[in-house]
Amino acid sequence: MTDVVVLDYGSGNLRSAERAVARTGVNVTVTSDLTAAAEADGLVVPGVGAYAACMAGIAEIDAGPMIAERVAAGRPVIGICVGMQILFDAGVEHGVETKGLGLLPGVVDKLTAGRIPHMGWNTVEAAEGSRLLDGLAGERFYFVHSYAANDLPALAEAGARVTTAAHDRPFAAAVELGPLSAAQFHPEKSGDAGYALLRNWVAGL
C-alpha cells in the first residue's frame, strides 16, 4: 500500500490534511520522525500562520535537509499553504525577510490587492500539462492568505508549471517542478475539487 507522511513540525492543519489524503485510499501517518518522512512514498508539508514561525518549526526538527534530499532524489513532496511558501528562497512579512528552503525560486511577499487577506473560494488558471489540476478546469478552491509567490517569471524561468489565481493581480496558486508540488490554497478545505487534486498527486506516487 502507498505510504504518505504528513510532516508534523508544529504547524498546520495536521488532522484535516491527514483525513483528506487518507480519503484517496493511501496509508497516512502524521509524524515528526524524519526517517519515516524520508522513506514514505509521498510527503506532505502543511503550514498555517507566519512564515518565520513555520521555518522555525522546520529548523527545530531539522527537517530542511531531509526535504531537500527527497526532492533531489526525485521523491514526491507537496507543500500546502505556508507549507508551499517555505519551499521558496525567502519570505518577507512585516518588513522582515526569513530564509526559506530554497527549493523554488523567488521571494514570498504581501499580496498586492485592495482587500487582504484573500479569503474564500476562487478559480484558478491551470498550467498547461499540470498533473495536479488534470481534469479540474473551472473548479474553485479555498484560499486563506495575505502573502503569496508573486514572481511568476522566476518560476517560469526555472521550468516550473505554474497554476495562477488572481486577487486583483495574478499570483502562484500551485506550482509543479519535478517531484515537487505545492498549493497555496487548501485542498483539504476545497471539497471534491481538493480531493480530486490530492488524488491526482497520489496517482503520481
C-alpha positions as CSV (number, residue, x, y, z in Angstrom):
1,M,0.0,0.0,0.0
2,T,1.2,3.5,-0.7
3,D,2.5,5.3,2.4
4,V,2.2,9.1,2.8
5,V,3.6,11.1,5.7
6,V,2.1,14.4,6.8
7,L,5.1,16.2,8.4
8,D,4.4,17.4,12.0
9,Y,6.7,20.3,12.7
10,G,4.3,22.2,15.0
11,S,2.3,24.0,12.3
12,G,-0.5,23.1,10.0
13,N,-4.0,21.6,9.9
14,L,-2.5,18.2,10.5
15,R,-5.6,16.2,11.1
16,S,-7.6,17.7,8.3
17,A,-4.7,17.1,5.9
18,E,-4.4,13.5,7.2
19,R,-8.2,12.9,6.6
20,A,-8.1,14.5,3.1
21,V,-5.1,12.5,1.9
22,A,-6.4,9.2,3.5
23,R,-9.7,9.7,1.5
24,T,-7.6,8.9,-1.6
25,G,-7.0,5.4,-0.3
26,V,-3.4,5.6,0.9
27,N,-1.9,4.9,4.3
28,V,-1.3,8.2,6.1
29,T,0.9,8.9,9.1
30,V,1.3,12.2,10.9
31,T,4.7,12.3,12.4
32,S,7.8,14.4,13.1
33,D,10.0,11.3,12.6
34,L,12.4,12.3,9.8
35,T,13.3,8.7,8.9
36,A,9.6,7.9,8.3
37,A,9.2,11.1,6.3
38,A,12.3,10.3,4.2
39,E,11.2,6.8,3.4
40,A,7.5,7.5,2.7
41,D,6.2,7.3,-0.9
42,G,4.9,10.8,-0.6
43,L,5.5,13.7,1.9
44,V,3.0,16.4,2.7
45,V,4.4,19.6,4.2
46,P,1.5,21.6,5.7
47,G,1.6,25.0,7.2
48,V,-0.5,27.8,8.6
49,G,0.3,31.1,10.3
50,A,3.5,33.1,10.0
51,Y,6.3,32.2,7.6
52,A,9.1,32.8,10.2
53,A,7.3,30.6,12.7
54,C,6.9,27.8,10.2
55,M,10.6,28.0,9.3
56,A,11.5,27.9,13.0
57,G,9.4,24.7,13.4
58,I,11.2,23.1,10.4
59,A,14.6,24.1,11.9
60,E,13.7,22.7,15.3
61,I,13.3,19.2,14.0
62,D,16.0,19.7,11.3
63,A,13.6,18.8,8.5
64,G,15.0,21.1,5.8
65,P,17.9,18.8,4.7
66,M,15.5,15.8,4.6
67,I,13.0,17.6,2.4
68,A,15.8,18.8,0.1
69,E,17.2,15.3,-0.2
70,R,13.8,13.9,-1.1
71,V,13.4,16.4,-3.9
72,A,17.0,15.8,-5.2
73,A,16.3,12.1,-5.2
74,G,13.1,12.6,-7.2
75,R,10.8,11.6,-4.3
76,P,7.4,13.4,-4.3
77,V,6.8,16.3,-1.9
78,I,3.7,18.5,-1.7
79,G,3.6,21.8,0.3
80,I,0.2,23.3,1.3
81,C,-0.4,27.0,2.1
82,V,2.5,28.2,4.2
83,G,4.0,24.8,3.5
84,M,4.2,25.9,-0.1
85,Q,5.6,29.3,0.8
86,I,8.5,28.0,2.8
87,L,9.7,26.0,-0.3
88,F,10.8,29.3,-1.8
89,D,14.1,31.2,-1.3
90,A,12.6,33.5,1.3
91,G,9.5,35.1,2.7
92,V,9.0,38.7,3.8
93,E,6.4,39.5,6.4
94,H,6.1,42.9,8.2
95,G,9.4,44.0,6.6
96,V,11.4,41.1,7.9
97,E,12.9,38.6,5.5
98,T,13.2,35.0,6.6
99,K,15.2,32.4,4.6
100,G,13.2,29.6,3.2
101,L,14.2,26.1,2.0
102,G,15.3,27.4,-1.4
103,L,13.7,24.6,-3.5
104,L,11.6,27.1,-5.5
105,P,13.0,30.4,-6.9
106,G,11.7,33.7,-5.6
107,V,10.5,35.6,-2.5
108,V,7.1,35.2,-1.0
109,D,5.7,38.7,-0.1
110,K,2.5,40.5,0.5
111,L,-0.3,40.3,-2.0
112,T,-0.9,43.5,-4.0
113,A,-4.6,43.9,-3.5
114,G,-7.2,46.3,-2.2
115,R,-8.6,43.6,0.2
116,I,-6.4,41.5,2.3
117,P,-6.4,38.7,3.3
118,H,-7.5,36.8,0.2
119,M,-10.1,34.6,1.8
120,G,-12.7,32.3,0.2
121,W,-13.3,30.4,-3.0
122,N,-11.5,31.3,-6.2
123,T,-11.0,29.8,-9.6
124,V,-7.5,29.0,-10.9
125,E,-5.9,29.1,-14.4
126,A,-4.3,25.6,-14.6
127,A,-0.8,25.4,-16.1
128,E,-0.5,23.6,-19.4
129,G,0.3,20.0,-18.7
130,S,-0.5,20.2,-15.0
131,R,-0.9,16.9,-13.4
132,L,-2.3,18.3,-10.1
133,L,-5.1,20.1,-12.0
134,D,-5.7,17.4,-14.5
135,G,-9.5,17.3,-15.2
136,L,-10.2,20.2,-12.9
137,A,-10.7,23.0,-15.3
138,G,-13.1,25.6,-13.9
139,E,-13.1,24.2,-10.4
140,R,-12.8,26.5,-7.4
141,F,-10.5,26.1,-4.4
142,Y,-10.5,27.6,-0.9
143,F,-7.8,30.2,-0.1
144,V,-6.9,32.0,3.1
145,H,-3.7,34.0,2.9
146,S,-2.2,37.5,2.8
147,Y,1.2,36.6,1.2
148,A,2.0,34.7,-2.0
149,A,4.6,33.9,-4.6
150,N,4.2,36.8,-6.9
151,D,7.3,36.4,-9.0
152,L,5.8,34.3,-11.8
153,P,8.6,34.9,-14.3
154,A,11.2,33.4,-11.9
155,L,9.2,30.2,-11.7
156,A,8.6,30.1,-15.5
157,E,12.4,30.5,-16.0
158,A,13.1,27.6,-13.7
159,G,10.8,25.4,-15.8
160,A,8.0,25.1,-13.3
161,R,4.4,24.5,-14.2
162,V,2.6,27.4,-12.6
163,T,-1.1,27.5,-12.0
164,T,-2.3,31.0,-11.2
165,A,-5.2,32.7,-9.4
166,A,-6.0,36.4,-9.3
167,H,-6.7,38.6,-6.4
168,D,-6.5,42.0,-8.1
169,R,-3.3,40.6,-9.6
170,P,-2.1,37.1,-10.6
171,F,-0.1,35.0,-8.1
172,A,1.1,31.4,-8.0
173,A,-1.8,29.2,-6.8
174,A,0.0,26.0,-7.4
175,V,3.5,25.0,-8.6
176,E,4.9,21.8,-10.0
177,L,8.6,21.3,-10.6
178,G,9.9,17.7,-10.9
179,P,8.9,15.8,-7.8
180,L,7.9,19.0,-6.0
181,S,4.3,20.1,-5.9
182,A,2.7,23.0,-4.0
183,A,-0.6,24.6,-3.5
184,Q,-1.3,28.0,-2.0
185,F,-5.0,27.1,-1.5
186,H,-6.2,24.4,1.0
187,P,-7.1,21.1,-0.9
188,E,-8.3,19.7,2.5
189,K,-10.9,22.5,2.7
190,S,-11.8,22.5,-1.0
191,G,-14.4,19.7,-1.1
192,D,-14.5,17.4,-4.1
193,A,-12.1,19.6,-6.1
194,G,-9.5,19.4,-3.4
195,Y,-10.0,15.6,-3.1
196,A,-9.5,15.2,-6.9
197,L,-6.3,17.3,-6.7
198,L,-4.9,15.1,-4.0
199,R,-6.0,12.0,-5.9
200,N,-4.0,13.3,-8.9
201,W,-1.0,13.8,-6.7
202,V,-1.3,10.4,-5.1
203,A,-1.6,8.8,-8.6
204,G,1.9,10.0,-9.3
205,L,3.4,8.4,-6.3
